[in-house]
Structure formats: C-alpha cells, structure tokens
Amino acid sequence: MNQAWRYRLSSSHLPHPGRRQLRTGHLAEFTALDGLAGLLAATGTECLAWVLYSEVLHLEHSFQWRIWIIAPIAGALLIGVAGYWGTRTRN
C-alpha cells in the first residue's frame, strides 16, 4: 500500500472534536437512550398492572396515560443529567 492510500485511510488528518462537541454528543446520547428506557419502563408497568388487575385481583384495569408521559421525560432528564455529570472532565 502506498503512502497516499495510508494517509487517506488514517484518521489522523481529520479534525478532532472539541470539548463542547463531545459534551453535546454525550448529553444527546444519554437523553435519547434514557428516554427509550422510560418508554420500556412504562410498557413494563402497564403490562404488569394489567396482569395483576385482571388475573390476580380480578378487577378492571384502566390505562394510565400519565405513566407514558412522565416515565420517558423523567428518565431522559434525571439519568441524562446524571450521566452527563458523571462523564464531565474534572480539572
């Protein structure tokens, strides 16, 4: 392989991301993943509540729409901020 191709395949000539760009990327990643975790938690909560109400307690189950709003937002905010705070640079 000649030198020109090695240079094109290496990443050393590419600009490195700055601290602000890395922080923004971390915050976006934590927020998106934890929002999805909140949706998964809301799904699990509704399924478990339905099974408990209908099969165990023999009661009528009502859909709790507040869980579907609060869980993803709370997960994204709380865990996103905690993850961002945990990965910040300490000088």
PASEBA-1860 file (N, C-alpha, C; in nm, 3 decimals):
! residues 91
1> MNQAWRYR> 0.085/-0.116/0.000/0.000/0.000/0.000/0.090/0.124/0.000 ~ 0.063/0.216/-0.088/0.150/0.333/-0.095/0.110/0.438/0.010 ~ 0.192/0.540/0.024/0.174/0.641/0.128/0.043/0.721/0.112 ~ 0.001/0.748/-0.010/-0.121/0.827/-0.032/-0.243/0.754/0.022 ~ -0.251/0.623/-0.001/-0.364/0.547/0.048/-0.361/0.534/0.200 ~ -0.245/0.519/0.257/-0.236/0.512/0.404/-0.284/0.643/0.466 ~ -0.249/0.754/0.404/-0.292/0.882/0.456/-0.444/0.896/0.446 ~ -0.502/0.851/0.337/-0.647/0.860/0.318/-0.722/0.770/0.414
9> LSSSHLPH> -0.664/0.655/0.451/-0.732/0.561/0.540/-0.713/0.595/0.687 ~ -0.614/0.676/0.720/-0.593/0.709/0.860/-0.684/0.825/0.901 ~ -0.712/0.832/1.028/-0.796/0.941/1.078/-0.714/1.052/1.140 ~ -0.583/1.044/1.133/-0.500/1.145/1.198/-0.510/1.282/1.130 ~ -0.549/1.287/1.006/-0.560/1.415/0.937/-0.697/1.479/0.951 ~ -0.791/1.408/1.013/-0.925/1.462/1.033/-0.927/1.553/1.155 ~ -1.012/1.653/1.156/-1.019/1.739/1.275/-1.076/1.663/1.394 ~ -1.019/1.685/1.510/-1.066/1.619/1.631/-1.180/1.700/1.691
17> PGRRQLRT> -1.280/1.632/1.747/-1.392/1.706/1.805/-1.347/1.784/1.928 ~ -1.407/1.898/1.946/-1.376/1.981/2.061/-1.451/1.934/2.185 ~ -1.417/1.994/2.295/-1.481/1.957/2.422/-1.631/1.984/2.419 ~ -1.671/2.095/2.360/-1.814/2.129/2.354/-1.891/2.028/2.268 ~ -1.832/1.987/2.158/-1.897/1.889/2.072/-1.911/1.754/2.142 ~ -1.810/1.714/2.217/-1.818/1.589/2.292/-1.924/1.596/2.401 ~ -1.932/1.709/2.470/-2.035/1.726/2.574/-2.174/1.719/2.513 ~ -2.193/1.786/2.401/-2.323/1.783/2.334/-2.358/1.642/2.290
25> GHLAEFTA> -2.261/1.569/2.238/-2.284/1.431/2.197/-2.319/1.341/2.314 ~ -2.248/1.358/2.426/-2.279/1.278/2.545/-2.420/1.307/2.595 ~ -2.455/1.433/2.603/-2.587/1.470/2.652/-2.697/1.417/2.561 ~ -2.677/1.426/2.430/-2.777/1.375/2.336/-2.789/1.223/2.348 ~ -2.677/1.155/2.362/-2.680/1.009/2.374/-2.750/0.965/2.502 ~ -2.715/1.025/2.614/-2.779/0.988/2.740/-2.928/1.019/2.738 ~ -2.964/1.133/2.685/-3.105/1.171/2.683/-3.187/1.078/2.594 ~ -3.136/1.045/2.477/-3.209/0.957/2.386/-3.222/0.815/2.443
33> LDGLAGLL> -3.114/0.761/2.494/-3.119/0.626/2.549/-3.209/0.617/2.671 ~ -3.205/0.719/2.756/-3.286/0.714/2.876/-3.432/0.746/2.849 ~ -3.459/0.820/2.743/-3.597/0.835/2.701/-3.655/0.703/2.653 ~ -3.575/0.627/2.579/-3.619/0.493/2.537/-3.634/0.400/2.657 ~ -3.546/0.412/2.755/-3.558/0.332/2.877/-3.686/0.367/2.951 ~ -3.724/0.494/2.950/-3.850/0.534/3.012/-3.971/0.474/2.941 ~ -3.965/0.468/2.808/-4.074/0.403/2.734/-4.082/0.254/2.766 ~ -3.968/0.190/2.778/-3.966/0.049/2.815/-4.021/0.029/2.955
41> AATGTECL> -3.987/0.119/3.047/-4.039/0.111/3.183/-4.191/0.131/3.186 ~ -4.241/0.224/3.107/-4.386/0.246/3.101/-4.457/0.125/3.043 ~ -4.398/0.063/2.942/-4.457/-0.059/2.885/-4.462/-0.171/2.988 ~ -4.353/-0.191/3.058/-4.349/-0.295/3.161/-4.447/-0.268/3.273 ~ -4.458/-0.143/3.312/-4.551/-0.106/3.419/-4.695/-0.134/3.379 ~ -4.731/-0.096/3.258/-4.869/-0.119/3.212/-4.899/-0.268/3.198 ~ -4.805/-0.344/3.145/-4.828/-0.488/3.130/-4.841/-0.557/3.265 ~ -4.755/-0.523/3.358/-4.762/-0.582/3.491/-4.891/-0.542/3.562
49> AWVLYSEV> -4.929/-0.416/3.551/-5.055/-0.371/3.613/-5.174/-0.444/3.553 ~ -5.174/-0.463/3.423/-5.285/-0.533/3.359/-5.296/-0.677/3.409 ~ -5.182/-0.746/3.418/-5.183/-0.885/3.466/-5.230/-0.890/3.610 ~ -5.179/-0.803/3.695/-5.219/-0.804/3.836/-5.367/-0.772/3.853 ~ -5.414/-0.670/3.784/-5.554/-0.632/3.797/-5.648/-0.739/3.743 ~ -5.620/-0.789/3.622/-5.717/-0.879/3.558/-5.704/-1.023/3.603 ~ -5.584/-1.073/3.626/-5.565/-1.214/3.657/-5.557/-1.244/3.806 ~ -5.496/-1.156/3.882/-5.476/-1.184/4.024/-5.588/-1.125/4.109
57> LHLEHSFQ> -5.616/-0.999/4.091/-5.715/-0.931/4.174/-5.855/-0.935/4.116 ~ -5.867/-0.974/3.991/-5.997/-0.982/3.921/-6.070/-0.847/3.925 ~ -5.995/-0.743/3.895/-6.051/-0.608/3.885/-6.037/-0.558/3.743 ~ -6.106/-0.450/3.715/-6.097/-0.391/3.582/-5.976/-0.298/3.577 ~ -5.896/-0.312/3.472/-5.776/-0.230/3.457/-5.807/-0.109/3.374 ~ -5.756/0.007/3.416/-5.771/0.129/3.337/-5.632/0.176/3.295 ~ -5.624/0.220/3.172/-5.499/0.265/3.112/-5.452/0.393/3.182 ~ -5.327/0.395/3.226/-5.270/0.511/3.295/-5.183/0.590/3.198
65> WRIWIIAP> -5.240/0.689/3.133/-5.168/0.766/3.031/-5.058/0.852/3.091 ~ -5.069/0.889/3.220/-4.967/0.974/3.282/-4.831/0.904/3.287 ~ -4.831/0.773/3.304/-4.705/0.698/3.309/-4.632/0.709/3.176 ~ -4.706/0.708/3.066/-4.645/0.714/2.933/-4.583/0.851/2.904 ~ -4.625/0.953/2.978/-4.568/1.086/2.961/-4.455/1.110/3.062 ~ -4.479/1.073/3.187/-4.385/1.104/3.294/-4.259/1.018/3.288 ~ -4.273/0.888/3.264/-4.157/0.797/3.268/-4.049/0.833/3.165 ~ -4.081/0.852/3.038/-3.974/0.889/2.943/-3.910/1.025/2.972
73> IAGALLIG> -3.992/1.122/3.011/-3.937/1.255/3.040/-3.849/1.251/3.164 ~ -3.897/1.185/3.269/-3.818/1.176/3.392/-3.689/1.098/3.369 ~ -3.698/0.988/3.293/-3.578/0.911/3.264/-3.478/0.991/3.183 ~ -3.526/1.062/3.083/-3.435/1.140/2.999/-3.370/1.252/3.079 ~ -3.446/1.319/3.163/-3.391/1.431/3.238/-3.299/1.386/3.351 ~ -3.351/1.299/3.437/-3.274/1.260/3.556/-3.149/1.181/3.521 ~ -3.164/1.077/3.445/-3.049/0.992/3.414/-2.960/1.059/3.310 ~ -3.018/1.138/3.221/-2.936/1.212/3.125/-2.845/1.312/3.192
81> VAGYWGTR> -2.898/1.385/3.289/-2.815/1.480/3.362/-2.711/1.407/3.448 ~ -2.751/1.298/3.513/-2.656/1.221/3.594/-2.544/1.163/3.508 ~ -2.577/1.112/3.392/-2.475/1.059/3.302/-2.383/1.168/3.249 ~ -2.440/1.281/3.217/-2.359/1.395/3.170/-2.267/1.442/3.282 ~ -2.319/1.452/3.402/-2.240/1.497/3.516/-2.128/1.397/3.547 ~ -2.157/1.268/3.532/-2.056/1.166/3.559/-1.946/1.158/3.457 ~ -1.968/1.206/3.336/-1.867/1.197/3.231/-1.795/1.329/3.205 ~ -1.828/1.431/3.281/-1.762/1.559/3.256/-1.617/1.554/3.303
89> TRN> -1.537/1.641/3.248/-1.395/1.647/3.280/-1.376/1.725/3.409 ~ -1.300/1.667/3.498/-1.269/1.735/3.625/-1.129/1.792/3.616 ~ -1.118/1.920/3.633/-0.986/1.985/3.628/-0.943/2.027/3.766
END
